[in-house]
Amino acid sequence: MADRVLVRCPVCRREHSYTAPVYPCGCGAPIALPLLSSAAAIQVRHRTWDGSWISVRCPKCGRVDEWPQPELGCGCGTTLRVPVARGRTGVAAPSPSADRPPAEPPLPEPAPAVPASASRVPVPRPAFRPVTIRTAHDAKLAAGQYLRWLGFDGIRVAERTPTSGVDVRGPSVIAHVDPSTSPVGVRDVETLWLNGLNDSAVAVCFALAGYVRDARARADELRLPLFVLDLTGTPRAVNQAAEQLIRTPR
């Protein structure tokens, strides 16, 4: 059963009731992270792979998987990390590879081909020319270049990410670009989708570090295209909606 603890923000001293997330093991057993209620929450200032993931052993099958560290957002704007009891059953010691991102889940099966009766025949695109990513702004430029390559016109790239989270915008498309070393969460996916509805535009998400499983599942429900950028600036589709976006002629 998932632990529930009181978490006090070290900045504004506000208390929050927090329940540990439960993750599904590959064998089907639920895995709840054991929280350390006696320790104070930690303010997250800088993210690293080592600090964002934790190794947990399934008590049923013994399999060890990497899962996101439990975090919550305070109303004052502080992100809090809730300590996990590493000595309790199920939590493995940090592995030497903890500073590397977890393996990506297998890609979904390709969507069915466009029916032959479609009236428009897509024009073959030229080879995509990526933008090498060295800075956060380079990641936005790479996403904008890719959307132009897909056929979207009037693409504009924001110098700074606005409060809406929309980094790239065109008359019929918007995109959020996450250049951080932490996977994109559910909140970012849902916010982007709502912005797309509000603007009557296609919403697309790009990330360097991928997506948490819940975010991928939510994006599949919302049919929101997800892409992962490598450091060469080349996007890779990670869900069926992204594959469909690539195949749709414009």
Secondary structure, DSSP 8 states (H G I E B T S, - for coil): ---EEEEE-TTT--EEEEE--EEE-TTS-EEE--B-TTS--EE--S--HHHHEEEEE-TTT--EEEEE--EEE-TTS-EEE--B-TTSTTB----GGGGS---------------TT-S--------------SSHHHHHHHHHHHHHHHT--S-EE-SS--TT---EEETTEEEEEE-SSS-B-HHHHHHHHHHHHHHTSEEEEEESS-B-HHHHHHHHHHT--EEEE-TTS-EEE-SHHHHHHHHS--
